[in-house]
Amino acid sequence: MRKKNFFLLLAALLISAFLLSGCGSGNVQKRQNASEKITVTDMVGRKVSVTLPVERVVAIGPGALRLYCYVNGASKVAGVEQLEKDNPIGRPYILANPSLADLPVIGPGGPNNAPDPEKILAVKPDVIFSMYTSDKASVDALQEKTGIPVVALSYGKVSTFDPDVYASLKLIGKIMGRDDRAEELVAYMEKCRQDLNGRTKDIPENEKPSVYIGALGARGTHEIESTQGKYSLFEAINARNVVDETGKTGSIMIDKEKLIQWDPDIIFIDRGGYAMVQQDYQKNPEFYGALSAVKKGKVYAQLPYNYYHTNIDTAMADAYYLGKVIYPEQFKDVAPEEKADEIYQILLGKPLYAQMAKDFGGFGKLTLP
């Protein structure tokens, strides 16, 4: 009996030891799986290996931090460029995340400056999201200098509703474990794009008023001559842009006499350049007085959205306002201020229209001077 009890006790001890050792190896396995390496293809076609989970991030170059904030707010950002700290006005992603201004400086920022590897290394990021992506070689060079994975992002050709933006958001989401959030953002942006197009695509050309946008920002503020051919927001609402007659795409400076020849039915002025337009009016009242839109009170404001690349949130809000002015019947259910806050809320987590209107003046008619 005593021998039988001894063997039973020994068997129990062996089973316990086996179970404990199994649990222990499971814990080890879990700890090993906590760190995972993935390989992604960035927006310049580079294969980049990133170790997950990522706990510290920097986003450098025009617009990189904005895209990151859409996906993950200020969470895990280890440092920011000096440009991001200088003035938050006109950049809703900074207004929504004021704590970013308290972070260490990782370089000067700006389109004409290079990244600062030493300052980036000082904040010990696990990954660098970069918009300094003129060529693969420069991205590779930064990765070699820092030893940190550098993931190139892109705004594409038009920024607002651009497939490259969608892909960049998904890339950030994959690396940060926020795939669902990235998909939510892309779905909402695409829903807005389809909504704008659906409201306007079937309007006959001869029933559309002719339109012009002036004082657009392009590396600084400008007067009424600063405009764009194939202007992305006009394209989004199928507007009849008089500038498209030139056959040019993107930012251009037109001759004032050309604007008089076109004599558009409606003129929009970017709020960022409105003060310069007012000053120009004082010098050239005859020019403005010759424009039908000025004489008939059909000059309207849009919020400026070009601050360190495109503030996609503000651009989307502008598109709805432009649509409301150009096609009042098709947009009769849209309250532009409310739509703007919906967009800011979904992209950045806060309704920011009131602050933007306070800083620049909001949507509405403009008087000249």
Secondary structure, 3 states (H helix, E strand, C coil): CHHHHHHHHHHHHHHHHHHHHHHHHHHHHHHHHHCEEEEEECCCCCEEEEEECCCCEEEECCCHHHHHHHHHCCCCECCECHHHHHCCCCCHHHHHCHHHHHCCECCCCCCCCCCCHHHHHHCCCCEEEECCCCCHHHHHHHHHHHCCCEEECCCCCCCCCCHHHHHHHHHHHHHHCCHHHHHHHHHHHHHHHHHHHHHHCCCCHHHCCEEEEECCCCCCCCCCCEEEECCHHHHHCCCEEHHHHHCCCEEEECCHHHHHHHCCCEEEEEHHHHHHHHHHHHHCHHHHHCCHHHHCCCEEEECCCECCCECHHHHHHHHHHHHHHHCCCCCCCCCHHHHHHHHHHHHHCCCCHHHHHHHHCCCEECCCC
